[in-house]
Amino acid sequence: MGAQDAQDTARRLRTIGDELSDRFYERADVVRTLVITLLAGQHSLVLGPPGTAKSELARELTGRIDGASYWEILLSKFTAPTRMFGPIDVAALARGEYRQVYDGRATTAHIAFIDEIFKCSTAALNETLGFLNERIYHPENGGEPIRCPLIGAITASNELPTGEDSAAIYDRLLVRVEVGYLTDPSNFAALVRSAVGSAEAPPRTTVELAALQHAVAEAVPAVEVPDAVVDAVCTLRAALRRKEFIASDRRWRQAVRLLQASAYLDGRTAVADTDLSVLTHVLWDSPAQRPIVEREVLHLVNPDAKEALDLADAIEELEAQLDAMAGQSREALSEWVIKKAHHQLATTGKRLEKLRAEAASAGRSTATIDRVTRRRHAVRARVLTEALGVDASTVQAQL
């Protein structure tokens, strides 16, 4: 498969990401991160409350890979290993033969989605770890280990692990992304509208399994990692260690492939500083640590984005004030909007526009600035609907 084919694969994956971002509101960064994780041949965790489209997003993404064997399961503390990796062949057992049926199970899957991953039973723990780590399964009858064709697993959970067993699995999930309920009232209104009537089928770009496998095995590892990027990673590690954020050497080493996958997805042959932003999903253990990691990464690679995060803090504070005013009169809310919220949101919006223009002209990533801008839109939409009583269906036109 030549360079042109590799470029086509990357282009198709970018298009898939765009299509899914259009369909799943406020999930653009999540979609891109999951695609990068698959390209790196690694596993991801989507962490968030029920009803945030974790399962649907995973199915839709993996369903875009033509020819791939897909397997999914919802785990519980009582899930037996044979249910995951292959039930006993009852007909063979009646003939005195002990065999397992592997078709349609994790053992033959190229892509896996494992929901409630931290509820993995103690009985299935070792086999699940072997499946994720070495892509092998040890049959129940003690035969030769079976090599599984797994490219990557997308896992999901509503909560962080609490016991040692689940912590062992958590450590093997290189990428961790958070999802929450929709924050922008206009996006929520669009979500409600999508449930009414029959909309036109959205575009559905796909990529061949062989093309993805080639990208994972050959094209992504061939992406150059310049010395300047290596130095930046070393600087980031030192900065995080000073804050007592310690990631294992294995995690840092695996993260390099994510940097290569990020560059490949963007159609580049070498990793750039901007690719380091994917590390914000790798180097934290608890959600409370993620903003600190994000600031350290952006301080290193993108001063525009670091200022954007400072503006995001002001936006979050404004939203907290709106929440605290719940139940007050329309007059009191209107006065707050006029005296404070309107001016602060307008000032923040202008500064974000300037930061984006400066970043774009300098060739730096605008992803974080765009994310904060969307957050500002969401808070402004809440101000319009909740404080001023504007119809949510018309808010988008006023932003």
Beta strands, then each sheet from edge to edge (+ up, - down):
strand 1: 44-47
strand 2: 65-66
strand 3: 70-74
strand 4: 111-115
strand 5: 136-137
strand 6: 146-147
strand 7: 152-157
strand 8: 175-178
strand 9: 207-208
sheet 1: 3+ 4+ 7+ 1+ 8+
sheet 2: 2+ 9+
sheet 3: 5+ 6-
end
